[in-house]
Amino acid sequence: MIPPRKSRTIHVRRLAIGGSAPIAVQSMAATQTRDVAATLRQVRILEAAGADLIRIAVDSAADVDALAQIRAQTQALLSVDLQENYRLAAKVAPYVDKIRYNPGHLHHHEKERGVAEKVAFIVDVAREHGCALRIGINAGSIAPEYKQRFGADHVGAIVACAVEHCRLVDELGFSDYVVSIKDSDPRLVIDANTRFAAARPDVPLHLGVTEAGMPPEGIIKTRIAFEQLLSRGIGDTLRVSLTVPFDDKGLEIKVGRELLADIEAGRFRSVPPNFFDGLNIIACPSCSRVENARFIELAAEVKHMTAYAKSHDLTIAIMGCRVNGPGETDDADLGLWCGPNFVNLKRGPADIGAFSYDEILAALKRELDVLIAKRA
């Protein structure tokens, strides 16, 4: 039930992606990169689970040093996740096989330089070191110029951003790249990727529902998107993003393989029309940017504590870091983003305050009860 794909084939070293190549399944190390032993353990857990590619986030000089040590101790194919400092590409490229940049983060540093110049820098680095690229667009961090142009049309904004960044990379004569367009809502993931595939069927697509949350809901959300896209011949590599304990990260690979097997065999699982009604909990899958491992426990505690509100149409977002947390909680009714010692609580884009990990559940419940009472 997965028809032939129209995308071209690119290579991440020995791994072919796109065209007639098998659909690759990947994941991301959740530990802090500078903790070399813990991150190597993550890499080995994911390798043992059958990961084709493993992504690691790098945000500092200490992370770069750690990445060099990790590279020396594994033959796994590694992708690096650049954050706001695009120039780190030059430092990490010798140790990885693929570089991911987010167009929504390019405006943060060296504001006097244009986006095209920054993209050219990343492409030149990738070409020099034989790395592939991922243009990784996230609906929670849309570049400002696209927000201005498209307003409330978020899908139009992220699709246009993807198409234009493909043009920038194409004009530089570089073809070993894929695109990802992610959101926490599988319906928007389906819409955006379908639109992009119609505009650029030649470009391999990396599929994922970002911040899908905890099992089983996170698996269901991911299945909804993957069934609709893969059955149309859209998607060349995928990542299942689940909020699970570090030692269970191999579950992302296992679930990814199971979903592929089901779709290939025509085993589809429909969901009722009211599946998206009621309380929606969004949670990031954790990565090396998480500064307190209690984030994962907190996500589970929030799910348990809010069970009484499951019939209310509200969204609670739980993010594990200061990089994505502040922006990606703006659209939620209540948002939590976690620092090393405190959890920041928000009501929509408005900050409520910072609370200790022991205080945050009570504070969240107070705010949740207020919202429920207002809508009664």
Sequence and secondary structure as in RCSB ss.txt:
>XXXX:A:sequence
MIPPRKSRTIHVRRLAIGGSAPIAVQSMAATQTRDVAATLRQVRILEAAGADLIRIAVDSAADVDALAQIRAQTQ
ALLSVDLQENYRLAAKVAPYVDKIRYNPGHLHHHEKERGVAEKVAFIVDVAREHGCALRIGINAGSIAPEYKQRF
GADHVGAIVACAVEHCRLVDELGFSDYVVSIKDSDPRLVIDANTRFAAARPDVPLHLGVTEAGMPPEGIIKTRIA
FEQLLSRGIGDTLRVSLTVPFDDKGLEIKVGRELLADIEAGRFRSVPPNFFDGLNIIACPSCSRVENARFIELAA
EVKHMTAYAKSHDLTIAIMGCRVNGPGETDDADLGLWCGPNFVNLKRGPADIGAFSYDEILAALKRELDVLIAKR
A
>XXXX:A:secstr
         EEETTEEESTTS  EEEEE  S TT HHHHHHHHHHHHHHT SEEEEEE SHHHHHHHHHHHHT  
S EEEEE S TTHHHHHGGG SEEEE GGGTTSS TTS HHHHHHHHHHHHHHHT EEEEEEEGGG  HHHHHHH
TT HHHHHHHHHHHHHHHHHHTT   EEEEEE SSHHHHHHHHHHHHHH TTS EEE  TTB STTHHHHHHHHH
HHHHHTTT  SEEE      GGGTHHHHHHHHHHHHHHHTT      TTTT S EEEE    TT S THHHHHHH
HHHHHGGGGTTS  EEEEE  TTTHHHHTTTSSEEEEE SSEEEEEETTEEEEEEETTTHHHHHHHHHHHHHHHH
 
